[in-house]
Amino acid sequence: MKQALPLCLCLFAMTGAWAHGDFKCDVPKAEWKPQMELHRKLTGEGWKVRQVKVDNGCYEVYGFDDKGNRVEIYFNPKTFEKVGDVKQPS
């Protein structure tokens, strides 16, 4: 049992990375557009944005898209191009 514990802990830690994807944006900070600009863009497209934060050099957006679906999406901070998303449970 003691031998299985480290393996279980390792597997548990890895599942968090799988669930949230492994998105990374390599953009120099001097080239980033302001977070509020992304917030305004998405709101103008009908989104309900709850939070925008930085994660792995990307803007991570939590909220609801224009269809009312709960989303967690990563955007390039320079271009606002979608980099990836985390699938939400139904």
Wavefront OBJ file of the C-alpha trace (Angstrom):
o trace
v 0.000 0.000 0.000
v 2.826 2.420 0.845
v 4.326 1.866 -2.609
v 1.031 2.669 -4.350
v 0.572 6.022 -2.588
v 3.296 7.937 -4.491
v 1.996 6.547 -7.784
v -1.574 7.605 -6.956
v -0.422 11.087 -5.944
v 1.536 11.447 -9.175
v -1.424 10.359 -11.300
v -3.753 12.693 -9.408
v -1.425 15.646 -10.000
v -1.247 14.872 -13.724
v -5.029 14.844 -14.167
v -5.235 18.539 -13.271
v -2.951 19.395 -16.180
v -5.032 17.280 -18.549
v -8.270 18.875 -17.401
v -7.024 22.425 -17.905
v -5.032 21.811 -21.066
v -1.475 22.872 -21.595
v -1.884 26.217 -23.329
v 1.082 28.587 -23.513
v 1.489 31.962 -25.197
v 5.019 33.201 -25.894
v 4.356 36.894 -26.463
v 6.582 39.608 -24.968
v 4.629 41.514 -22.321
v 5.311 44.809 -24.123
v 3.149 43.551 -27.039
v 0.107 42.575 -24.954
v -3.180 44.399 -25.400
v -4.991 45.353 -22.162
v -7.245 42.742 -20.536
v -10.128 45.222 -20.539
v -9.903 45.431 -24.335
v -10.513 41.668 -24.557
v -13.309 41.978 -21.996
v -15.004 44.730 -24.063
v -14.555 42.770 -27.315
v -16.173 39.630 -25.906
v -18.958 41.558 -24.158
v -19.691 43.294 -27.463
v -20.058 39.851 -29.067
v -22.706 38.890 -26.483
v -20.501 37.124 -23.934
v -20.939 37.439 -20.174
v -17.361 37.645 -18.903
v -16.888 36.829 -15.225
v -13.086 37.007 -15.042
v -10.034 37.538 -17.226
v -6.696 36.485 -15.776
v -3.203 35.580 -16.944
v -2.181 31.922 -17.092
v 0.932 30.605 -18.873
v 1.316 33.896 -20.711
v -2.231 33.739 -22.098
v -5.424 35.522 -21.135
v -7.756 32.997 -19.533
v -11.429 33.959 -19.710
v -14.163 32.545 -17.483
v -17.799 33.222 -18.248
v -20.532 32.444 -20.752
v -20.282 32.678 -24.544
v -22.873 34.267 -26.829
v -24.907 31.030 -26.780
v -25.038 30.909 -22.972
v -22.524 28.053 -22.644
v -20.176 28.199 -19.662
v -16.627 28.619 -20.961
v -13.019 28.706 -19.853
v -11.019 29.813 -22.884
v -7.430 30.892 -23.441
v -6.593 33.805 -25.768
v -3.345 35.130 -27.199
v -2.768 38.456 -25.382
v -1.445 40.185 -28.518
v -3.984 39.065 -31.138
v -6.925 37.899 -28.977
v -6.873 34.749 -31.096
v -8.337 31.687 -29.323
v -5.505 29.389 -28.216
v -7.585 26.649 -26.601
v -10.422 25.899 -24.253
v -11.248 23.719 -21.321
v -14.273 21.521 -21.814
v -16.921 22.238 -19.203
v -19.019 19.419 -17.754
v -22.546 19.236 -19.133
l 1 2 3 4 5 6 7 8 9 10 11 12 13 14 15 16 17 18 19 20 21 22 23 24 25 26 27 28 29 30 31 32 33 34 35 36 37 38 39 40 41 42 43 44 45 46 47 48 49 50 51 52 53 54 55 56 57 58 59 60 61 62 63 64 65 66 67 68 69 70 71 72 73 74 75 76 77 78 79 80 81 82 83 84 85 86 87 88 89 90
